[in-house]
Amino acid sequence: MDKTTTKSFAKGRPIVGEVVSTKMKDTIIIEVTRTHKHPLYKKIVRKTVRFAVHNTIPDITVGDKVIAREVRPVSKRVHFQVVEKV
C-alpha cells in the first residue's frame, strides 16, 4: 500500500496479508510477502513473514486477504488485530 491509498487507522502500522490458518479460536495466521532487489546480484528476492493476528470477524477463511493493524499485545505472540477483509 502506498501513501496515497492508505486508509486512516487509529494507531499502529497496517499490514496486508493472506490468511494461511484459522485453526485457533480467536487467532488467525497471516503471511505477508514482500519483494526487493538483491543489492549485489540484482535478482528479485521474495521474503515471507507470518504473523499471529487476533480475529474478530467471523467469516474469514483460508486464502482471504486481510488488513491488520498493530495493537497492544493480546497474548505472548499476538500483536496485531484484523481491521477488515479485502
PyMOL Python script that loads the backbone (N, CA, C, O; Angstrom):
from pymol import cmd

cmd.read_pdbstr("""\
ATOM      1  N   MET A   1       0.832  -1.175   0.000  1.00  0.00           N
ATOM      2  CA  MET A   1       0.000   0.000   0.000  1.00  0.00           C
ATOM      3  C   MET A   1       0.878   1.239   0.000  1.00  0.00           C
ATOM      4  O   MET A   1       1.732   1.402   0.872  1.00  0.00           O
ATOM      5  N   ASP A   2       0.673   2.100  -0.963  1.00  0.00           N
ATOM      6  CA  ASP A   2       1.435   3.329  -0.938  1.00  0.00           C
ATOM      7  C   ASP A   2       0.697   4.384  -0.122  1.00  0.00           C
ATOM      8  O   ASP A   2      -0.433   4.169   0.318  1.00  0.00           O
ATOM      9  N   LYS A   3       1.340   5.508   0.071  1.00  0.00           N
ATOM     10  CA  LYS A   3       0.793   6.513   0.990  1.00  0.00           C
ATOM     11  C   LYS A   3      -0.480   7.166   0.463  1.00  0.00           C
ATOM     12  O   LYS A   3      -1.252   7.706   1.256  1.00  0.00           O
ATOM     13  N   THR A   4      -0.728   7.138  -0.843  1.00  0.00           N
ATOM     14  CA  THR A   4      -1.910   7.807  -1.372  1.00  0.00           C
ATOM     15  C   THR A   4      -3.176   6.988  -1.191  1.00  0.00           C
ATOM     16  O   THR A   4      -4.273   7.547  -1.200  1.00  0.00           O
ATOM     17  N   THR A   5      -3.049   5.654  -1.022  1.00  0.00           N
ATOM     18  CA  THR A   5      -4.237   4.824  -0.906  1.00  0.00           C
ATOM     19  C   THR A   5      -4.449   4.251   0.486  1.00  0.00           C
ATOM     20  O   THR A   5      -5.356   3.442   0.682  1.00  0.00           O
ATOM     21  N   THR A   6      -3.636   4.651   1.458  1.00  0.00           N
ATOM     22  CA  THR A   6      -3.809   4.103   2.800  1.00  0.00           C
ATOM     23  C   THR A   6      -5.042   4.695   3.458  1.00  0.00           C
ATOM     24  O   THR A   6      -5.351   5.873   3.277  1.00  0.00           O
ATOM     25  N   LYS A   7      -5.736   3.880   4.215  1.00  0.00           N
ATOM     26  CA  LYS A   7      -6.883   4.357   4.969  1.00  0.00           C
ATOM     27  C   LYS A   7      -6.397   4.890   6.296  1.00  0.00           C
ATOM     28  O   LYS A   7      -5.269   4.606   6.700  1.00  0.00           O
ATOM     29  N   SER A   8      -7.212   5.647   6.974  1.00  0.00           N
ATOM     30  CA  SER A   8      -6.793   6.177   8.251  1.00  0.00           C
ATOM     31  C   SER A   8      -7.107   5.140   9.336  1.00  0.00           C
ATOM     32  O   SER A   8      -8.259   4.752   9.529  1.00  0.00           O
ATOM     33  N   PHE A   9      -6.073   4.710  10.026  1.00  0.00           N
ATOM     34  CA  PHE A   9      -6.209   3.736  11.091  1.00  0.00           C
ATOM     35  C   PHE A   9      -6.002   4.454  12.415  1.00  0.00           C
ATOM     36  O   PHE A   9      -5.338   5.489  12.471  1.00  0.00           O
ATOM     37  N   ALA A  10      -6.570   3.903  13.476  1.00  0.00           N
ATOM     38  CA  ALA A  10      -6.482   4.551  14.778  1.00  0.00           C
ATOM     39  C   ALA A  10      -5.025   4.685  15.208  1.00  0.00           C
ATOM     40  O   ALA A  10      -4.543   5.798  15.420  1.00  0.00           O
ATOM     41  N   LYS A  11      -4.334   3.583  15.335  1.00  0.00           N
ATOM     42  CA  LYS A  11      -2.922   3.575  15.702  1.00  0.00           C
ATOM     43  C   LYS A  11      -2.304   2.324  15.125  1.00  0.00           C
ATOM     44  O   LYS A  11      -3.013   1.394  14.742  1.00  0.00           O
ATOM     45  N   GLY A  12      -0.998   2.296  15.063  1.00  0.00           N
ATOM     46  CA  GLY A  12      -0.297   1.102  14.628  1.00  0.00           C
ATOM     47  C   GLY A  12      -0.187   1.004  13.128  1.00  0.00           C
ATOM     48  O   GLY A  12      -1.051   1.487  12.395  1.00  0.00           O
ATOM     49  N   ARG A  13       0.878   0.376  12.673  1.00  0.00           N
ATOM     50  CA  ARG A  13       1.113   0.245  11.240  1.00  0.00           C
ATOM     51  C   ARG A  13       0.209  -0.828  10.647  1.00  0.00           C
ATOM     52  O   ARG A  13       0.028  -1.883  11.256  1.00  0.00           O
ATOM     53  N   PRO A  14      -0.354  -0.583   9.487  1.00  0.00           N
ATOM     54  CA  PRO A  14      -1.199  -1.594   8.851  1.00  0.00           C
ATOM     55  C   PRO A  14      -0.352  -2.581   8.045  1.00  0.00           C
ATOM     56  O   PRO A  14       0.670  -2.205   7.471  1.00  0.00           O
ATOM     57  N   ILE A  15      -0.777  -3.829   8.005  1.00  0.00           N
ATOM     58  CA  ILE A  15      -0.142  -4.830   7.162  1.00  0.00           C
ATOM     59  C   ILE A  15      -1.230  -5.540   6.371  1.00  0.00           C
ATOM     60  O   ILE A  15      -2.347  -5.724   6.855  1.00  0.00           O
ATOM     61  N   VAL A  16      -0.891  -5.935   5.147  1.00  0.00           N
ATOM     62  CA  VAL A  16      -1.827  -6.652   4.283  1.00  0.00           C
ATOM     63  C   VAL A  16      -1.244  -8.031   4.053  1.00  0.00           C
ATOM     64  O   VAL A  16      -0.092  -8.159   3.638  1.00  0.00           O
ATOM     65  N   GLY A  17      -2.036  -9.074   4.321  1.00  0.00           N
ATOM     66  CA  GLY A  17      -1.536 -10.426   4.158  1.00  0.00           C
ATOM     67  C   GLY A  17      -2.631 -11.400   3.815  1.00  0.00           C
ATOM     68  O   GLY A  17      -3.814 -11.059   3.813  1.00  0.00           O
ATOM     69  N   GLU A  18      -2.217 -12.632   3.521  1.00  0.00           N
ATOM     70  CA  GLU A  18      -3.139 -13.695   3.156  1.00  0.00           C
ATOM     71  C   GLU A  18      -3.276 -14.667   4.326  1.00  0.00           C
ATOM     72  O   GLU A  18      -2.284 -15.047   4.947  1.00  0.00           O
ATOM     73  N   VAL A  19      -4.499 -15.061   4.618  1.00  0.00           N
ATOM     74  CA  VAL A  19      -4.767 -15.973   5.723  1.00  0.00           C
ATOM     75  C   VAL A  19      -4.301 -17.377   5.340  1.00  0.00           C
ATOM     76  O   VAL A  19      -4.674 -17.889   4.284  1.00  0.00           O
ATOM     77  N   VAL A  20      -3.478 -18.005   6.203  1.00  0.00           N
ATOM     78  CA  VAL A  20      -3.000 -19.362   5.939  1.00  0.00           C
ATOM     79  C   VAL A  20      -3.494 -20.369   6.962  1.00  0.00           C
ATOM     80  O   VAL A  20      -3.409 -21.573   6.722  1.00  0.00           O
ATOM     81  N   SER A  21      -4.016 -19.906   8.114  1.00  0.00           N
ATOM     82  CA  SER A  21      -4.525 -20.825   9.122  1.00  0.00           C
ATOM     83  C   SER A  21      -5.606 -20.143   9.956  1.00  0.00           C
ATOM     84  O   SER A  21      -5.471 -18.988  10.357  1.00  0.00           O
ATOM     85  N   THR A  22      -6.693 -20.897  10.207  1.00  0.00           N
ATOM     86  CA  THR A  22      -7.773 -20.395  11.063  1.00  0.00           C
ATOM     87  C   THR A  22      -8.136 -21.436  12.121  1.00  0.00           C
ATOM     88  O   THR A  22      -9.289 -21.507  12.546  1.00  0.00           O
ATOM     89  N   LYS A  23      -7.178 -22.231  12.542  1.00  0.00           N
ATOM     90  CA  LYS A  23      -7.457 -23.357  13.426  1.00  0.00           C
ATOM     91  C   LYS A  23      -7.610 -22.974  14.894  1.00  0.00           C
ATOM     92  O   LYS A  23      -8.108 -23.772  15.688  1.00  0.00           O
ATOM     93  N   MET A  24      -7.193 -21.774  15.265  1.00  0.00           N
ATOM     94  CA  MET A  24      -7.322 -21.360  16.652  1.00  0.00           C
ATOM     95  C   MET A  24      -8.644 -20.618  16.867  1.00  0.00           C
ATOM     96  O   MET A  24      -9.296 -20.220  15.902  1.00  0.00           O
ATOM     97  N   LYS A  25      -9.030 -20.438  18.107  1.00  0.00           N
ATOM     98  CA  LYS A  25     -10.350 -19.876  18.411  1.00  0.00           C
ATOM     99  C   LYS A  25     -10.494 -18.426  17.952  1.00  0.00           C
ATOM    100  O   LYS A  25     -11.364 -18.137  17.131  1.00  0.00           O
ATOM    101  N   ASP A  26      -9.680 -17.519  18.448  1.00  0.00           N
ATOM    102  CA  ASP A  26      -9.784 -16.101  18.109  1.00  0.00           C
ATOM    103  C   ASP A  26      -8.550 -15.584  17.387  1.00  0.00           C
ATOM    104  O   ASP A  26      -8.377 -14.372  17.265  1.00  0.00           O
ATOM    105  N   THR A  27      -7.698 -16.462  16.911  1.00  0.00           N
ATOM    106  CA  THR A  27      -6.445 -16.069  16.284  1.00  0.00           C
ATOM    107  C   THR A  27      -6.323 -16.701  14.915  1.00  0.00           C
ATOM    108  O   THR A  27      -6.673 -17.866  14.727  1.00  0.00           O
ATOM    109  N   ILE A  28      -5.822 -15.923  13.949  1.00  0.00           N
ATOM    110  CA  ILE A  28      -5.516 -16.465  12.627  1.00  0.00           C
ATOM    111  C   ILE A  28      -4.045 -16.200  12.344  1.00  0.00           C
ATOM    112  O   ILE A  28      -3.427 -15.335  12.966  1.00  0.00           O
ATOM    113  N   ILE A  29      -3.493 -16.949  11.406  1.00  0.00           N
ATOM    114  CA  ILE A  29      -2.115 -16.749  10.970  1.00  0.00           C
ATOM    115  C   ILE A  29      -2.176 -16.163   9.570  1.00  0.00           C
ATOM    116  O   ILE A  29      -2.843 -16.712   8.692  1.00  0.00           O
ATOM    117  N   ILE A  30      -1.473 -15.036   9.354  1.00  0.00           N
ATOM    118  CA  ILE A  30      -1.423 -14.457   8.017  1.00  0.00           C
ATOM    119  C   ILE A  30       0.028 -14.421   7.547  1.00  0.00           C
ATOM    120  O   ILE A  30       0.956 -14.328   8.350  1.00  0.00           O
ATOM    121  N   GLU A  31       0.205 -14.498   6.229  1.00  0.00           N
ATOM    122  CA  GLU A  31       1.523 -14.392   5.617  1.00  0.00           C
ATOM    123  C   GLU A  31       1.606 -13.080   4.873  1.00  0.00           C
ATOM    124  O   GLU A  31       0.732 -12.751   4.072  1.00  0.00           O
ATOM    125  N   VAL A  32       2.666 -12.330   5.142  1.00  0.00           N
ATOM    126  CA  VAL A  32       2.921 -11.072   4.458  1.00  0.00           C
ATOM    127  C   VAL A  32       4.166 -11.279   3.605  1.00  0.00           C
ATOM    128  O   VAL A  32       5.233 -11.617   4.118  1.00  0.00           O
ATOM    129  N   THR A  33       4.020 -11.073   2.300  1.00  0.00           N
ATOM    130  CA  THR A  33       5.127 -11.286   1.374  1.00  0.00           C
ATOM    131  C   THR A  33       5.574  -9.947   0.815  1.00  0.00           C
ATOM    132  O   THR A  33       4.750  -9.142   0.383  1.00  0.00           O
ATOM    133  N   ARG A  34       6.875  -9.708   0.824  1.00  0.00           N
ATOM    134  CA  ARG A  34       7.407  -8.500   0.212  1.00  0.00           C
ATOM    135  C   ARG A  34       8.536  -8.888  -0.728  1.00  0.00           C
ATOM    136  O   ARG A  34       9.199  -9.905  -0.525  1.00  0.00           O
ATOM    137  N   THR A  35       8.752  -8.087  -1.744  1.00  0.00           N
ATOM    138  CA  THR A  35       9.824  -8.349  -2.698  1.00  0.00           C
ATOM    139  C   THR A  35      10.780  -7.165  -2.696  1.00  0.00           C
ATOM    140  O   THR A  35      10.381  -6.015  -2.512  1.00  0.00           O
ATOM    141  N   HIS A  36      12.038  -7.476  -2.904  1.00  0.00           N
ATOM    142  CA  HIS A  36      13.046  -6.429  -3.029  1.00  0.00           C
ATOM    143  C   HIS A  36      14.166  -6.933  -3.925  1.00  0.00           C
ATOM    144  O   HIS A  36      14.292  -8.137  -4.149  1.00  0.00           O
ATOM    145  N   LYS A  37      14.966  -6.029  -4.430  1.00  0.00           N
ATOM    146  CA  LYS A  37      16.070  -6.395  -5.310  1.00  0.00           C
ATOM    147  C   LYS A  37      17.327  -6.620  -4.479  1.00  0.00           C
ATOM    148  O   LYS A  37      17.675  -5.794  -3.635  1.00  0.00           O
ATOM    149  N   HIS A  38      18.007  -7.739  -4.718  1.00  0.00           N
ATOM    150  CA  HIS A  38      19.240  -8.046  -4.001  1.00  0.00           C
ATOM    151  C   HIS A  38      20.284  -6.991  -4.366  1.00  0.00           C
ATOM    152  O   HIS A  38      20.456  -6.684  -5.545  1.00  0.00           O
ATOM    153  N   PRO A  39      20.995  -6.422  -3.362  1.00  0.00           N
ATOM    154  CA  PRO A  39      21.904  -5.317  -3.660  1.00  0.00           C
ATOM    155  C   PRO A  39      23.098  -5.686  -4.552  1.00  0.00           C
ATOM    156  O   PRO A  39      23.570  -4.849  -5.322  1.00  0.00           O
ATOM    157  N   LEU A  40      23.583  -6.910  -4.459  1.00  0.00           N
ATOM    158  CA  LEU A  40      24.747  -7.299  -5.250  1.00  0.00           C
ATOM    159  C   LEU A  40      24.359  -7.992  -6.545  1.00  0.00           C
ATOM    160  O   LEU A  40      24.876  -7.652  -7.609  1.00  0.00           O
ATOM    161  N   TYR A  41      23.451  -8.963  -6.466  1.00  0.00           N
ATOM    162  CA  TYR A  41      23.127  -9.788  -7.620  1.00  0.00           C
ATOM    163  C   TYR A  41      21.956  -9.269  -8.438  1.00  0.00           C
ATOM    164  O   TYR A  41      21.675  -9.809  -9.508  1.00  0.00           O
ATOM    165  N   LYS A  42      21.271  -8.245  -7.970  1.00  0.00           N
ATOM    166  CA  LYS A  42      20.175  -7.582  -8.686  1.00  0.00           C
ATOM    167  C   LYS A  42      19.009  -8.502  -9.019  1.00  0.00           C
ATOM    168  O   LYS A  42      18.234  -8.201  -9.927  1.00  0.00           O
ATOM    169  N   LYS A  43      18.868  -9.599  -8.317  1.00  0.00           N
ATOM    170  CA  LYS A  43      17.749 -10.510  -8.527  1.00  0.00           C
ATOM    171  C   LYS A  43      16.613 -10.116  -7.590  1.00  0.00           C
ATOM    172  O   LYS A  43      16.860  -9.664  -6.472  1.00  0.00           O
ATOM    173  N   ILE A  44      15.382 -10.283  -8.035  1.00  0.00           N
ATOM    174  CA  ILE A  44      14.228 -10.003  -7.193  1.00  0.00           C
ATOM    175  C   ILE A  44      14.092 -11.129  -6.177  1.00  0.00           C
ATOM    176  O   ILE A  44      13.981 -12.298  -6.549  1.00  0.00           O
ATOM    177  N   VAL A  45      14.101 -10.777  -4.892  1.00  0.00           N
ATOM    178  CA  VAL A  45      14.048 -11.749  -3.805  1.00  0.00           C
ATOM    179  C   VAL A  45      12.718 -11.576  -3.081  1.00  0.00           C
ATOM    180  O   VAL A  45      12.299 -10.457  -2.786  1.00  0.00           O
ATOM    181  N   ARG A  46      12.064 -12.690  -2.802  1.00  0.00           N
ATOM    182  CA  ARG A  46      10.787 -12.658  -2.093  1.00  0.00           C
ATOM    183  C   ARG A  46      11.016 -13.067  -0.640  1.00  0.00           C
ATOM    184  O   ARG A  46      11.663 -14.077  -0.366  1.00  0.00           O
ATOM    185  N   LYS A  47      10.487 -12.285   0.275  1.00  0.00           N
ATOM    186  CA  LYS A  47      10.617 -12.567   1.703  1.00  0.00           C
ATOM    187  C   LYS A  47       9.213 -12.704   2.287  1.00  0.00           C
ATOM    188  O   LYS A  47       8.357 -11.850   2.056  1.00  0.00           O
ATOM    189  N   THR A  48       8.975 -13.775   3.039  1.00  0.00           N
ATOM    190  CA  THR A  48       7.664 -14.039   3.614  1.00  0.00           C
ATOM    191  C   THR A  48       7.778 -14.078   5.135  1.00  0.00           C
ATOM    192  O   THR A  48       8.674 -14.716   5.688  1.00  0.00           O
ATOM    193  N   VAL A  49       6.852 -13.383   5.801  1.00  0.00           N
ATOM    194  CA  VAL A  49       6.801 -13.343   7.259  1.00  0.00           C
ATOM    195  C   VAL A  49       5.398 -13.750   7.682  1.00  0.00           C
ATOM    196  O   VAL A  49       4.419 -13.350   7.053  1.00  0.00           O
ATOM    197  N   ARG A  50       5.295 -14.545   8.747  1.00  0.00           N
ATOM    198  CA  ARG A  50       3.993 -14.980   9.260  1.00  0.00           C
ATOM    199  C   ARG A  50       3.711 -14.264  10.576  1.00  0.00           C
ATOM    200  O   ARG A  50       4.580 -14.165  11.442  1.00  0.00           O
ATOM    201  N   PHE A  51       2.479 -13.767  10.714  1.00  0.00           N
ATOM    202  CA  PHE A  51       2.066 -13.073  11.925  1.00  0.00           C
ATOM    203  C   PHE A  51       0.845 -13.763  12.516  1.00  0.00           C
ATOM    204  O   PHE A  51      -0.038 -14.215  11.787  1.00  0.00           O
ATOM    205  N   ALA A  52       0.801 -13.842  13.834  1.00  0.00           N
ATOM    206  CA  ALA A  52      -0.405 -14.285  14.532  1.00  0.00           C
ATOM    207  C   ALA A  52      -1.250 -13.042  14.772  1.00  0.00           C
ATOM    208  O   ALA A  52      -0.767 -12.053  15.324  1.00  0.00           O
ATOM    209  N   VAL A  53      -2.528 -13.093  14.353  1.00  0.00           N
ATOM    210  CA  VAL A  53      -3.393 -11.915  14.365  1.00  0.00           C
ATOM    211  C   VAL A  53      -4.683 -12.245  15.102  1.00  0.00           C
ATOM    212  O   VAL A  53      -5.283 -13.297  14.876  1.00  0.00           O
ATOM    213  N   HIS A  54      -5.108 -11.345  15.983  1.00  0.00           N
ATOM    214  CA  HIS A  54      -6.378 -11.513  16.690  1.00  0.00           C
ATOM    215  C   HIS A  54      -7.523 -11.247  15.710  1.00  0.00           C
ATOM    216  O   HIS A  54      -7.527 -10.233  15.012  1.00  0.00           O
ATOM    217  N   ASN A  55      -8.498 -12.170  15.663  1.00  0.00           N
ATOM    218  CA  ASN A  55      -9.581 -12.082  14.696  1.00  0.00           C
ATOM    219  C   ASN A  55     -10.910 -11.852  15.397  1.00  0.00           C
ATOM    220  O   ASN A  55     -11.279 -12.596  16.306  1.00  0.00           O
ATOM    221  N   THR A  56     -11.635 -10.808  14.966  1.00  0.00           N
ATOM    222  CA  THR A  56     -12.973 -10.549  15.489  1.00  0.00           C
ATOM    223  C   THR A  56     -14.033 -10.675  14.406  1.00  0.00           C
ATOM    224  O   THR A  56     -15.225 -10.590  14.701  1.00  0.00           O
ATOM    225  N   ILE A  57     -13.619 -10.878  13.149  1.00  0.00           N
ATOM    226  CA  ILE A  57     -14.553 -11.005  12.027  1.00  0.00           C
ATOM    227  C   ILE A  57     -14.847 -12.490  11.832  1.00  0.00           C
ATOM    228  O   ILE A  57     -13.913 -13.263  11.618  1.00  0.00           O
ATOM    229  N   PRO A  58     -16.121 -12.921  11.898  1.00  0.00           N
ATOM    230  CA  PRO A  58     -16.440 -14.353  11.924  1.00  0.00           C
ATOM    231  C   PRO A  58     -16.291 -15.096  10.597  1.00  0.00           C
ATOM    232  O   PRO A  58     -16.081 -16.309  10.617  1.00  0.00           O
ATOM    233  N   ASP A  59     -16.388 -14.430   9.449  1.00  0.00           N
ATOM    234  CA  ASP A  59     -16.442 -15.158   8.175  1.00  0.00           C
ATOM    235  C   ASP A  59     -15.123 -15.167   7.408  1.00  0.00           C
ATOM    236  O   ASP A  59     -15.135 -15.205   6.178  1.00  0.00           O
ATOM    237  N   ILE A  60     -13.993 -15.133   8.100  1.00  0.00           N
ATOM    238  CA  ILE A  60     -12.691 -15.180   7.431  1.00  0.00           C
ATOM    239  C   ILE A  60     -12.269 -16.630   7.266  1.00  0.00           C
ATOM    240  O   ILE A  60     -12.327 -17.413   8.214  1.00  0.00           O
ATOM    241  N   THR A  61     -11.841 -16.986   6.052  1.00  0.00           N
ATOM    242  CA  THR A  61     -11.398 -18.347   5.755  1.00  0.00           C
ATOM    243  C   THR A  61      -9.990 -18.315   5.183  1.00  0.00           C
ATOM    244  O   THR A  61      -9.458 -17.247   4.881  1.00  0.00           O
ATOM    245  N   VAL A  62      -9.390 -19.488   5.037  1.00  0.00           N
ATOM    246  CA  VAL A  62      -8.049 -19.604   4.478  1.00  0.00           C
ATOM    247  C   VAL A  62      -8.064 -19.113   3.037  1.00  0.00           C
ATOM    248  O   VAL A  62      -8.950 -19.470   2.260  1.00  0.00           O
ATOM    249  N   GLY A  63      -7.081 -18.293   2.686  1.00  0.00           N
ATOM    250  CA  GLY A  63      -6.985 -17.754   1.340  1.00  0.00           C
ATOM    251  C   GLY A  63      -7.477 -16.324   1.210  1.00  0.00           C
ATOM    252  O   GLY A  63      -7.213 -15.676   0.197  1.00  0.00           O
ATOM    253  N   ASP A  64      -8.183 -15.817   2.207  1.00  0.00           N
ATOM    254  CA  ASP A  64      -8.672 -14.432   2.166  1.00  0.00           C
ATOM    255  C   ASP A  64      -7.523 -13.461   2.385  1.00  0.00           C
ATOM    256  O   ASP A  64      -6.556 -13.778   3.078  1.00  0.00           O
ATOM    257  N   LYS A  65      -7.632 -12.273   1.790  1.00  0.00           N
ATOM    258  CA  LYS A  65      -6.687 -11.200   2.065  1.00  0.00           C
ATOM    259  C   LYS A  65      -7.300 -10.312   3.133  1.00  0.00           C
ATOM    260  O   LYS A  65      -8.477  -9.960   3.057  1.00  0.00           O
ATOM    261  N   VAL A  66      -6.494  -9.948   4.136  1.00  0.00           N
ATOM    262  CA  VAL A  66      -6.977  -9.116   5.228  1.00  0.00           C
ATOM    263  C   VAL A  66      -6.005  -7.973   5.489  1.00  0.00           C
ATOM    264  O   VAL A  66      -4.822  -8.053   5.160  1.00  0.00           O
ATOM    265  N   ILE A  67      -6.532  -6.908   6.090  1.00  0.00           N
ATOM    266  CA  ILE A  67      -5.712  -5.810   6.581  1.00  0.00           C
ATOM    267  C   ILE A  67      -5.725  -5.906   8.096  1.00  0.00           C
ATOM    268  O   ILE A  67      -6.786  -5.989   8.714  1.00  0.00           O
ATOM    269  N   ALA A  68      -4.533  -5.894   8.692  1.00  0.00           N
ATOM    270  CA  ALA A  68      -4.408  -5.946  10.145  1.00  0.00           C
ATOM    271  C   ALA A  68      -3.621  -4.727  10.594  1.00  0.00           C
ATOM    272  O   ALA A  68      -2.826  -4.172   9.836  1.00  0.00           O
ATOM    273  N   ARG A  69      -3.853  -4.316  11.841  1.00  0.00           N
ATOM    274  CA  ARG A  69      -3.087  -3.199  12.371  1.00  0.00           C
ATOM    275  C   ARG A  69      -2.439  -3.611  13.681  1.00  0.00           C
ATOM    276  O   ARG A  69      -2.917  -4.502  14.383  1.00  0.00           O
ATOM    277  N   GLU A  70      -1.347  -2.944  13.989  1.00  0.00           N
ATOM    278  CA  GLU A  70      -0.607  -3.229  15.207  1.00  0.00           C
ATOM    279  C   GLU A  70      -1.380  -2.687  16.411  1.00  0.00           C
ATOM    280  O   GLU A  70      -1.853  -1.551  16.395  1.00  0.00           O
ATOM    281  N   VAL A  71      -1.502  -3.508  17.451  1.00  0.00           N
ATOM    282  CA  VAL A  71      -2.193  -3.111  18.678  1.00  0.00           C
ATOM    283  C   VAL A  71      -1.318  -3.511  19.867  1.00  0.00           C
ATOM    284  O   VAL A  71      -0.251  -4.101  19.704  1.00  0.00           O
ATOM    285  N   ARG A  72      -1.794  -3.176  21.054  1.00  0.00           N
ATOM    286  CA  ARG A  72      -1.051  -3.606  22.236  1.00  0.00           C
ATOM    287  C   ARG A  72      -1.103  -5.128  22.311  1.00  0.00           C
ATOM    288  O   ARG A  72      -2.036  -5.723  21.772  1.00  0.00           O
ATOM    289  N   PRO A  73      -0.144  -5.779  22.956  1.00  0.00           N
ATOM    290  CA  PRO A  73      -0.114  -7.236  22.974  1.00  0.00           C
ATOM    291  C   PRO A  73      -1.398  -7.857  23.519  1.00  0.00           C
ATOM    292  O   PRO A  73      -1.854  -7.521  24.612  1.00  0.00           O
ATOM    293  N   VAL A  74      -1.968  -8.765  22.737  1.00  0.00           N
ATOM    294  CA  VAL A  74      -3.152  -9.506  23.164  1.00  0.00           C
ATOM    295  C   VAL A  74      -2.719 -10.740  23.939  1.00  0.00           C
ATOM    296  O   VAL A  74      -3.371 -11.135  24.905  1.00  0.00           O
ATOM    297  N   SER A  75      -1.609 -11.352  23.511  1.00  0.00           N
ATOM    298  CA  SER A  75      -1.024 -12.504  24.200  1.00  0.00           C
ATOM    299  C   SER A  75       0.470 -12.513  23.906  1.00  0.00           C
ATOM    300  O   SER A  75       1.013 -11.518  23.427  1.00  0.00           O
ATOM    301  N   LYS A  76       1.126 -13.607  24.183  1.00  0.00           N
ATOM    302  CA  LYS A  76       2.581 -13.680  24.012  1.00  0.00           C
ATOM    303  C   LYS A  76       3.015 -13.432  22.567  1.00  0.00           C
ATOM    304  O   LYS A  76       4.011 -12.748  22.332  1.00  0.00           O
ATOM    305  N   ARG A  77       2.276 -13.983  21.593  1.00  0.00           N
ATOM    306  CA  ARG A  77       2.663 -13.874  20.183  1.00  0.00           C
ATOM    307  C   ARG A  77       1.763 -12.962  19.364  1.00  0.00           C
ATOM    308  O   ARG A  77       2.112 -12.633  18.231  1.00  0.00           O
ATOM    309  N   VAL A  78       0.640 -12.549  19.883  1.00  0.00           N
ATOM    310  CA  VAL A  78      -0.343 -11.806  19.096  1.00  0.00           C
ATOM    311  C   VAL A  78      -0.222 -10.314  19.375  1.00  0.00           C
ATOM    312  O   VAL A  78      -0.483  -9.858  20.488  1.00  0.00           O
ATOM    313  N   HIS A  79       0.183  -9.543  18.332  1.00  0.00           N
ATOM    314  CA  HIS A  79       0.360  -8.100  18.459  1.00  0.00           C
ATOM    315  C   HIS A  79      -0.354  -7.340  17.353  1.00  0.00           C
ATOM    316  O   HIS A  79      -0.131  -6.141  17.186  1.00  0.00           O
ATOM    317  N   PHE A  80      -1.208  -8.019  16.596  1.00  0.00           N
ATOM    318  CA  PHE A  80      -1.962  -7.403  15.505  1.00  0.00           C
ATOM    319  C   PHE A  80      -3.423  -7.792  15.635  1.00  0.00           C
ATOM    320  O   PHE A  80      -3.752  -8.803  16.256  1.00  0.00           O
ATOM    321  N   GLN A  81      -4.309  -6.976  15.041  1.00  0.00           N
ATOM    322  CA  GLN A  81      -5.740  -7.264  15.047  1.00  0.00           C
ATOM    323  C   GLN A  81      -6.284  -7.008  13.651  1.00  0.00           C
ATOM    324  O   GLN A  81      -5.876  -6.059  12.981  1.00  0.00           O
ATOM    325  N   VAL A  82      -7.218  -7.867  13.212  1.00  0.00           N
ATOM    326  CA  VAL A  82      -7.823  -7.719  11.889  1.00  0.00           C
ATOM    327  C   VAL A  82      -8.682  -6.466  11.864  1.00  0.00           C
ATOM    328  O   VAL A  82      -9.500  -6.245  12.757  1.00  0.00           O
ATOM    329  N   VAL A  83      -8.490  -5.641  10.829  1.00  0.00           N
ATOM    330  CA  VAL A  83      -9.288  -4.436  10.662  1.00  0.00           C
ATOM    331  C   VAL A  83     -10.419  -4.705   9.666  1.00  0.00           C
ATOM    332  O   VAL A  83     -11.580  -4.387   9.924  1.00  0.00           O
ATOM    333  N   GLU A  84     -10.056  -5.296   8.524  1.00  0.00           N
ATOM    334  CA  GLU A  84     -11.078  -5.594   7.521  1.00  0.00           C
ATOM    335  C   GLU A  84     -10.595  -6.658   6.554  1.00  0.00           C
ATOM    336  O   GLU A  84      -9.401  -6.931   6.436  1.00  0.00           O
ATOM    337  N   LYS A  85     -11.563  -7.252   5.864  1.00  0.00           N
ATOM    338  CA  LYS A  85     -11.302  -8.242   4.837  1.00  0.00           C
ATOM    339  C   LYS A  85     -11.251  -7.507   3.506  1.00  0.00           C
ATOM    340  O   LYS A  85     -12.137  -6.710   3.199  1.00  0.00           O
ATOM    341  N   VAL A  86     -10.219  -7.771   2.719  1.00  0.00           N
ATOM    342  CA  VAL A  86     -10.064  -7.073   1.434  1.00  0.00           C
ATOM    343  C   VAL A  86     -10.710  -7.850   0.326  1.00  0.00           C
ATOM    344  O   VAL A  86     -10.683  -7.421  -0.827  1.00  0.00           O
TER     345      VAL A  86
END
""", "prot")
cmd.dss("prot")
cmd.show_as("cartoon", "prot")
cmd.util.cbc("prot")
cmd.orient("prot")
